[in-house]
Amino acid sequence: MKKHIYNEQNDLHYTLHGDVYLPDLAAPENKYPPLGKYGMMRRTYLKEQFPAHYNWMV
């Protein structure tokens, strides 16, 4: 059996793991955009003044 295959129908590459071909998928690098000045200020405020709420949000 081939170690790597390509499926043209769904445009995915697959790698053989044991007896099963699994798709070669990768998660995006940055899920969220970077925080701006006011986002960082809000995070610091919540962390200092409301730690329970901050931990719940994280």
Contacts in CASP RR format, 6 or more apart in sequence:
PFRMAT RR
TARGET T0000
AUTHOR 0000-0000-0000
METHOD contacts of the structure
MODEL  1
MKKHIYNEQNDLHYTLHGDVYLPDLAAPENKYPPLGKYGMMRRTYLKEQF
PAHYNWMV
1 16 0 8 1.000
2 16 0 8 1.000
3 15 0 8 1.000
3 16 0 8 1.000
4 13 0 8 1.000
4 14 0 8 1.000
4 15 0 8 1.000
4 16 0 8 1.000
5 13 0 8 1.000
5 14 0 8 1.000
5 16 0 8 1.000
5 21 0 8 1.000
6 12 0 8 1.000
6 13 0 8 1.000
6 14 0 8 1.000
7 13 0 8 1.000
7 14 0 8 1.000
12 23 0 8 1.000
12 24 0 8 1.000
13 23 0 8 1.000
13 24 0 8 1.000
14 21 0 8 1.000
14 22 0 8 1.000
14 23 0 8 1.000
14 24 0 8 1.000
15 21 0 8 1.000
15 22 0 8 1.000
15 24 0 8 1.000
35 43 0 8 1.000
43 54 0 8 1.000
46 53 0 8 1.000
46 54 0 8 1.000
46 57 0 8 1.000
47 54 0 8 1.000
END
